[in-house]
């Protein structure tokens, strides 16, 4: 078992108050009320909180709202303890209609975390193990390497972007064997390589006996009230949903993989998923991005940067991040889940600069 961090939640405290002066009095037992975790209805109902009641900064909320249009943000949701404090929509959806709570938008690479969750669920069901060879599911010859070299790549290497497959002069989304060639041994190089990740969808299909999209719907979406869809775009398999669906997923993850009394993503797996998964890129777990680490690496740049991803954000923050500013941000210490969907002028695979700009607004709340 690789190291993990533990998300901590407040528990009710049992107090025994004993009499000090009279033997005639019976001991009195009092219970502090336990804060029950709120979850929205799977049918769509969702409670809200007034930011005034939370003593949030109205000027900061105004600044966030004014930021929506120039940043090309289509949807922004801020949850506090699972309830909606701020929800705003702007611009047009894919059908050139006004973007609203029902509009679906791409998660881009933020959807990688959904795939990680499916892997964790399948592992809990005994259908696969992270130490399994990828060729056990895809067969020999899924790369352009010798069988010996290919057999060293495991599901763990795909989850952590450490397959060692060459990402330097190829279409990084290509999943054909001729695109998947040897550069270094597995575990010796971290590289944000989409092709090996995408093939995890085929691994899930082979391991479970159903399409990965159907497995996602059965094990995650229907359990928490999501209504998204996976679409094939060139070689990439991309998840689309409403911003509220992304918020549901984020709130489930923030609650150690539970939705009400139902454990959706295995807790032990999730603890590992949001912990540094290897020593090459300290800020990367199992397809999740992690704040508060001593260094980080970024896609297509083969160098290590000192410091955390978002220096001003709490160290326990972690992210699902996608191209053009698709952001799911979870901040356990502040009971926050933040969702942002839309476009952006940048073209980065992982929009770290954009996320820092977002946090610069959110921290003032």
PyMOL commands that set and color helices and strands:
alter all, ss='L'
color gray80, all
select helices_A, chain A and resi 58-70+108-124+135-138+147-150+155-160+177-179+194-208+212-224+243-254+267-273+332-334+352-362
alter helices_A, ss='H'
color red, helices_A
select strands_A, chain A and resi 14-17+28-31+73-80+83-89+105-106+229-233+236-241+258-259+262-263+289-290+295-298+301-306+318-322+326-331+336-342
alter strands_A, ss='S'
color yellow, strands_A
deselect
rebuild
show_as cartoon
